[in-house]
Amino acid sequence: MIQSNNTHSSSALMLLSGGLDSVTALAWALEHDYTIEYAISFTYGQRHIREIAAARAVAHHYGIAHEVIELAPIQGSQLTNLGNIPQRRDLSALDEDIAPTYVPNRNMIFLSYAASRALLGAPSILIGGWNAADGLNYPDCREDFLAAAERTLQLGTLRPFSIVRPLIEDDKPAIVRRALALNVPIQLTWTCYLGGEAACGTCDACQLRLSAFRSCGAVDPISYAISTEYA
């Protein structure tokens, strides 16, 4: 578990997507007495723009100010502009190939914007839900990238930025267990790569989430467009 070297009295900015990972990281931060000045979310042409509404609802739940940064669409991903979202892929033997839903350099862009926004005020801690499961197929979710990004922000701003990533060693079942233990408002989160009234249940994100809940012997409280008993 990677924590900040700064004292908890330092103010923090939360990168909040509205998904289960970042919301669990937020709950963890509050449990560990970090002072969250506000949460920040990004629009970048993602098909699952509904996640912004989820982030807003979560921020309201915790009584935290929430800001949305509107970026130009990031091209080059099936999550934004390249074809359809993959459905029912076999995820039983994932290797380290980059996922088709990888958005080029997304986390470096997000961290750069978050740091720029933080420089307008006091926050020197950036907190997010990067984790080991995503790191397998998304290189900008890995510990070596985040450590390098942290140092880059320090060098580029002369502020002692710290990127706190409490889930960096967690797989998806571990994140679900954390969420349950922290009483995360799971029903408010949005993970699906599509933006329908209910989660599709068949995209990569839904499959991994459902599998994690099953492995924990828990029921996911959100609605799905398919029967999830054997999904």
N, C-alpha and C positions, 0 to 999 in steps of 0.2 A: 504494500500500500504506500503510495507516494503522497506525502503531506508537505505543507508549506514549511519553510524554515523561518518564516515571519511569525510574529506573535499573532494570536487570534484577535487582538485589538485592532489590527490593520484591517481596513475595509476591503471588501471583495466584490467582484463583478462575476455574476453567474451566467455562463453560456447555456441557455435553456432552449432546447429544441421542442420540448413538449413530449418527447419519447420517454419510455420507461427508464432508460439509462441516465439521461441528464436529470430527470426528476428525482431518481434515487440518489444521485450525487448531491443534489440540492438538499434533500432530507438529511443526508449524512453530514453535510456542512453545517446545517442548523443544529443538528445533534451535537456537533463538536464545537459549537459556540463561535463559528465564524460570523462576522458581521456582513451580511449581504446588503450592499447598498441598493442594488437593483439587478434585475435579470435582463438579458439581452437575447433577442432572437433575430434570425435573418430570413428574408425572402431572397431567393436566388434562381427563380424559375423552376423550383421543385414542383413535381406533379402533386405531391402530398401537401399542398399548401394548408390543408386543414390542421397540420401540426402547430401552426401559429396560434389558432384558436385554443388548442390544448395548452400551449405554453402560457397563454394569457389566463386561462382558467386556473392553472396550477399556481401561477404567481399570485392571483387573487386569493386562492385558498390559503397560501402562506402569508398573505399580507405584505407582499414584496412589490415594489415598483417594477414595471415591465416596459421595455422599449423594443421596438421593431425597426431594424435597419433594412432598408430596401436596396438590394444590390442589383446590378445588371445581371441578367440570366447567365449562369455559368454553363457554357456549352460542353459537349463531348461526353455525355453520360446518358444512359437509359433512364436515369432518374430525372433528367431534364428534357433533352431534345432528341435523343437517338433511339427511335423505335419504341416498342412497347415494353412495359415492365415485365421482366421474366416471371412466369408463373409455374408452380409445381416443379421447380428444379429439384434434382436429387441432391440434398445437402448432407447426406450421410457420410461422405468422405471428402470434405472440403480440403483443398490444398492451399498453398499460399499464392495462387494466381489472383490477380486483381479482379474484383467482382465487376460485372457489367454495370452495376449501379454506383460504382465509384465516381465521385464528382472531382475532376482534376483540381488538386491543390486546395480543396475546399477548406480544410482546417487551418491551413496557413493564412488563407484569406480571412477567415473568421477571427483568428487570433490577432491578426494585424489590425483589423477594424476594432476589435474589443480593446486592444491596447491603446489605440488612438483615442477611443472614447474615454477610456480610463484616465488618460493623461489630462483630460479637462477637469478632473477632480482628484479625489484622494485614493481611489482603489489601486493597490499594487499586487493584488492576488486575483488571478483568473481561475475559475473552477469549472470543470466540465465532466461529462460522463464517458470519456474515452475508456475502452475496456479491451481485455485480451481477446474476446470473441471477435469483435470488429477488427482488431489489429491483424487478424489472420488474413483478411482479404482487402483491408483498407490501410495502406501503408502510412497514411497520415493520422492513424489512431494508435500508432505504436510508441512504446516508451522511448526508443532512441530518437524518433522524430520530435516528440514533445520535449525531451531534454534539450535537444538542439534549438528548438523554437524558443524555449525559455531563455536560453543564453543569448540568442539572437535579439530578443526583445530587450534584454538588459543592456546589450551593447548598443542597440539602436536608439534607446530612449534615455539612457543613464538613470533609469529608475530600477530599483531592485524587484522587478516583476518575478512572481512565482506562479507557475502553472500547477494547480493542485488537481490531481487525478486519482481520486480514492478508489476507483474501480479498475485500475489499469491491470491488475492481476486476476480479475474476475471473468469467468465465463458467464453465459446467460443464466443458467440455473442459480449461480451464486448471486447474481444481481436480483433475481426474483426473491431469493431468500432474504437478501438485505431489505428489499422493498417491503416485504411482509413484516419483518422485524421492526422497521422504522415507521410503520403505518402510513406508507406512501399512498396518496389518493390515486391508486392504480386506475380507477374508473375514469379519471380525467385525462389519462395519457393517450397518445396516438403514435403508433409504431408503423402501421401499414403504409406501404409505398404508394398506394392509391388513395384517393380522397373521397370515397363514397360515404353513404350514410352509415355503413358498417364496415369494419375491417374485412378485407377480402379473404384472409385465411390461407392464401396460396402463394403470395409473393415471398421472397426470401425472408424479409423481416417478420412477417406473420408466422411463417413456419418455425423460425428459430424461437420466437416468443412463445408460441403454443407448446413446442417441445420442452422449453424450459419450465413452463408451468406444470406440465404433466410430470416431468422428472422430479418436481418438488411436491407432487401430490396435491397441488393447489388448482383452483379454478380461476381462470382469467375473467374478471368481471365485465370486460368490454363486450360489445356485440360484434358478431361475425356474420358474414353473408352466407357462410356454409355451416353445416353441422361440424362441430369441432371435436366430437367424441372420438373419432378415429382419424382426424385430419393430420 
